[in-house]
Amino acid sequence: MTIFAGVGPVGVACAAAMSRSPSPRSAGILFAILPLAGAIGLGFRGQPVIGLVGGLALAAVLTTLFWLADRRR
């Protein structure tokens, strides 16, 4: 089966040609690292839950900033 640009088999959607704009940056790793780092860091001081919540909040802020920067590019 041959697929041409934008034309595919019946019932199959084909992706449009890729644009030349830069690919967006992925900031999802922040949601994995920062809460763990916060929980471990403040866990030594007896406050792991506060570290976890603080890490999540920081990850949300940084991810939003990454998203805003990618929108401008």
Backbone as a printed PyTorch tensor [residue, N CA C, xyz], in Angstrom:
tensor([[[  0.8490,  -1.1660,   0.0000],
         [  0.0000,   0.0000,   0.0000],
         [  0.9000,   1.2360,   0.0000]],

        [[  0.6300,   2.1610,  -0.8740],
         [  1.4000,   3.3880,  -0.9900],
         [  0.5970,   4.5420,  -0.4140]],

        [[  1.2650,   5.3420,   0.3860],
         [  0.6080,   6.5220,   0.9670],
         [  1.3220,   7.7520,   0.4360]],

        [[  0.5580,   8.6350,  -0.1490],
         [  1.0990,   9.8870,  -0.6600],
         [  0.8360,  10.9830,   0.3680]],

        [[  1.4710,  12.1110,   0.1980],
         [  1.3560,  13.2120,   1.1520],
         [ -0.0920,  13.6030,   1.3700]],

        [[ -0.6190,  13.3520,   2.5700],
         [ -1.9730,  13.7460,   2.9160],
         [ -3.0450,  12.8050,   2.4180]],

        [[ -2.6930,  11.7650,   1.6800],
         [ -3.6760,  10.8320,   1.1500],
         [ -3.3560,   9.4520,   1.7040]],

        [[ -4.3180,   8.8240,   2.3020],
         [ -4.0910,   7.5040,   2.8720],
         [ -5.2590,   6.6000,   2.5850]],

        [[ -5.2230,   5.4000,   3.1190],
         [ -6.3290,   4.4760,   2.9340],
         [ -7.6080,   5.0430,   3.5410]],

        [[ -8.7220,   4.5520,   3.1120],
         [-10.0150,   5.0370,   3.5850],
         [-10.1120,   4.8290,   5.0920]],

        [[-10.5220,   5.8610,   5.8110],
         [-10.6920,   5.7860,   7.2450],
         [ -9.4180,   6.0080,   8.0530]],

        [[ -8.3130,   6.2750,   7.4000],
         [ -7.0540,   6.4980,   8.1150],
         [ -6.6390,   7.9510,   7.9340]],

        [[ -6.4570,   8.6440,   9.0180],
         [ -6.0310,  10.0400,   8.9440],
         [ -4.5230,  10.0940,   8.7600]],

        [[ -4.0790,  10.9470,   7.8780],
         [ -2.6460,  11.1260,   7.6420],
         [ -2.2210,  12.4700,   8.1950]],

        [[ -1.0690,  12.4880,   8.8050],
         [ -0.5470,  13.7230,   9.3730],
         [ -0.1260,  14.6750,   8.2580]],

        [[ -0.2820,  15.9390,   8.5200],
         [  0.1650,  16.9520,   7.5640],
         [  1.6930,  16.9890,   7.5670]],

        [[  2.2410,  17.5880,   6.5530],
         [  3.6990,  17.7130,   6.4700],
         [  4.2040,  18.4770,   7.6870]],

        [[  5.3530,  18.0800,   8.1840],
         [  5.8990,  18.7180,   9.3780],
         [  6.3320,  20.1440,   9.0650]],

        [[  6.0590,  21.0290,   9.9980],
         [  6.4420,  22.4160,   9.8050],
         [  7.9170,  22.5960,  10.1540]],

        [[  8.4520,  23.7150,   9.7810],
         [  9.8620,  24.0010,  10.0270],
         [ 10.0990,  24.6550,  11.3840]],

        [[  9.0580,  24.8530,  12.1770],
         [  9.2500,  25.4870,  13.4800],
         [  9.9900,  24.5320,  14.4100]],

        [[ 10.7370,  25.0760,  15.3580],
         [ 11.4890,  24.2190,  16.2730],
         [ 10.5460,  23.3680,  17.1290]],

        [[ 10.9870,  22.1930,  17.4660],
         [ 10.1540,  21.3110,  18.2660],
         [ 10.0610,  21.8400,  19.6930]],

        [[  8.9280,  21.6110,  20.3480],
         [  8.7830,  22.1060,  21.7140],
         [  9.6820,  21.3440,  22.6770]],

        [[ 10.0790,  22.0190,  23.7230],
         [ 10.9130,  21.3810,  24.7370],
         [ 10.0170,  20.6050,  25.6970]],

        [[ 10.5250,  19.5130,  26.1750],
         [  9.7690,  18.6980,  27.1080],
         [ 10.1770,  19.0440,  28.5330]],

        [[  9.2040,  19.4090,  29.3320],
         [  9.4930,  19.7690,  30.7150],
         [  8.8710,  18.7770,  31.6840]],

        [[  8.3680,  17.6630,  31.1690],
         [  7.7200,  16.6790,  32.0190],
         [  8.6540,  16.0390,  33.0290]],

        [[  9.9280,  16.0030,  32.7190],
         [ 10.8910,  15.4160,  33.6420],
         [ 10.9360,  16.1970,  34.9540]],

        [[ 10.5510,  17.4670,  34.8850],
         [ 10.5270,  18.2730,  36.1160],
         [  9.5380,  17.7090,  37.1230]],

        [[  8.4260,  17.1270,  36.6180],
         [  7.4310,  16.5420,  37.5150],
         [  7.9080,  15.2290,  38.1270]],

        [[  8.9540,  14.6540,  37.5830],
         [  9.5130,  13.4390,  38.1640],
         [ 10.6290,  13.7600,  39.1600]],

        [[ 11.4510,  14.7430,  38.8240],
         [ 12.6400,  15.0030,  39.6290],
         [ 12.3670,  15.9320,  40.8180]],

        [[ 11.7020,  17.0370,  40.5760],
         [ 11.5570,  18.0430,  41.6320],
         [ 10.7610,  17.5710,  42.8530]],

        [[  9.6340,  16.8630,  42.6970],
         [  8.9520,  16.3780,  43.9050],
         [  9.7990,  15.3850,  44.7080]],

        [[ 10.5200,  14.5180,  43.9980],
         [ 11.3910,  13.5810,  44.7090],
         [ 12.5220,  14.3090,  45.4250]],

        [[ 13.1300,  15.2560,  44.7450],
         [ 14.2150,  16.0210,  45.3540],
         [ 13.7100,  16.7970,  46.5680]],

        [[ 12.5250,  17.3740,  46.4560],
         [ 11.9630,  18.1090,  47.5840],
         [ 11.6400,  17.1980,  48.7560]],

        [[ 11.0700,  16.0160,  48.4540],
         [ 10.7290,  15.0820,  49.5310],
         [ 11.9790,  14.5520,  50.2200]],

        [[ 13.0050,  14.2590,  49.4380],
         [ 14.2490,  13.7640,  50.0350],
         [ 14.9570,  14.8840,  50.7930]],

        [[ 15.0350,  16.0580,  50.1690],
         [ 15.7410,  17.1760,  50.7980],
         [ 15.1160,  17.5980,  52.1130]],

        [[ 13.8040,  17.7670,  52.1160],
         [ 13.1570,  18.1730,  53.3800],
         [ 12.8570,  16.9740,  54.2640]],

        [[ 12.9860,  15.7640,  53.7220],
         [ 12.8170,  14.5750,  54.5540],
         [ 13.8780,  14.4830,  55.6250]],

        [[ 15.0640,  14.9690,  55.3110],
         [ 16.1340,  14.9930,  56.3030],
         [ 15.8450,  15.9910,  57.4260]],

        [[ 14.9610,  16.9220,  57.1550],
         [ 14.6020,  17.9090,  58.1790],
         [ 13.2610,  17.5740,  58.8290]],

        [[ 12.6910,  16.4000,  58.4580],
         [ 11.4450,  15.9620,  59.0800],
         [ 10.1830,  16.4590,  58.4070]],

        [[ 10.2710,  17.0200,  57.1940],
         [  9.1050,  17.5610,  56.5050],
         [  9.0240,  17.0550,  55.0480]],

        [[  8.9330,  15.7460,  54.8210],
         [  8.9420,  15.2580,  53.4480],
         [  7.7110,  15.6600,  52.6320]],

        [[  6.5540,  15.7700,  53.2740],
         [  5.3410,  16.1190,  52.5320],
         [  5.4090,  17.5640,  52.0370]],

        [[  5.9280,  18.4430,  52.8440],
         [  6.0830,  19.8360,  52.4180],
         [  7.0640,  19.9170,  51.2510]],

        [[  8.1240,  19.1170,  51.2990],
         [  9.0640,  19.0730,  50.1860],
         [  8.4310,  18.5480,  48.9180]],

        [[  7.5780,  17.5350,  49.0460],
         [  6.8770,  16.9770,  47.8930],
         [  5.9460,  18.0080,  47.2660]],

        [[  5.1650,  18.6760,  48.0910],
         [  4.2340,  19.6900,  47.5820],
         [  4.9970,  20.8780,  47.0020]],

        [[  6.0660,  21.2800,  47.6520],
         [  6.8760,  22.3800,  47.1270],
         [  7.5190,  22.0140,  45.7960]],

        [[  7.9860,  20.7740,  45.6730],
         [  8.5590,  20.3110,  44.4130],
         [  7.5270,  20.2870,  43.2920]],

        [[  6.3210,  19.8530,  43.6180],
         [  5.2490,  19.8670,  42.6140],
         [  4.9050,  21.2940,  42.1870]],

        [[  4.8470,  22.1950,  43.1560],
         [  4.5380,  23.5880,  42.8340],
         [  5.6290,  24.2020,  41.9580]],

        [[  6.8770,  23.9470,  42.3040],
         [  7.9810,  24.4720,  41.5030],
         [  7.9690,  23.8760,  40.1010]],

        [[  7.6810,  22.5850,  39.9950],
         [  7.6050,  21.9350,  38.6850],
         [  6.4880,  22.5480,  37.8470]],

        [[  5.3530,  22.8370,  38.4610],
         [  4.2380,  23.4480,  37.7300],
         [  4.6110,  24.8420,  37.2180]],

        [[  5.2830,  25.6140,  38.0560],
         [  5.6920,  26.9670,  37.6490],
         [  6.7010,  26.9030,  36.5030]],

        [[  7.7120,  26.0540,  36.6420],
         [  8.7400,  25.9570,  35.5950],
         [  8.1750,  25.4020,  34.2900]],

        [[  7.2670,  24.4320,  34.3890],
         [  6.6520,  23.8810,  33.1850],
         [  5.8200,  24.9430,  32.4800]],

        [[  5.1170,  25.7660,  33.2420],
         [  4.3450,  26.8580,  32.6430],
         [  5.2640,  27.8530,  31.9510]],

        [[  6.3990,  28.1600,  32.5530],
         [  7.3550,  29.0780,  31.9250],
         [  7.9370,  28.4850,  30.6400]],

        [[  8.2370,  27.1730,  30.6520],
         [  8.7090,  26.5090,  29.4370],
         [  7.6520,  26.6080,  28.3480]],

        [[  6.3840,  26.3640,  28.7180],
         [  5.2920,  26.4030,  27.7500],
         [  5.1200,  27.8140,  27.1680]],

        [[  5.1960,  28.8230,  28.0080],
         [  5.0730,  30.2010,  27.5200],
         [  6.2270,  30.5550,  26.5780]],

        [[  7.4270,  30.1090,  26.9080],
         [  8.5820,  30.3780,  26.0490],
         [  8.4440,  29.6530,  24.7040]],

        [[  7.9160,  28.4420,  24.7220],
         [  7.7330,  27.6910,  23.4760],
         [  6.6490,  28.3100,  22.6050]],

        [[  5.6530,  28.9260,  23.2130],
         [  4.5970,  29.5810,  22.4270],
         [  5.1520,  30.7550,  21.6280]],

        [[  6.1580,  31.4310,  22.1870],
         [  6.7390,  32.5980,  21.5050],
         [  7.6530,  32.2100,  20.3600]],

        [[  8.1980,  30.9940,  20.3970],
         [  9.1250,  30.5810,  19.3280],
         [  8.4030,  30.2560,  18.0630]]])
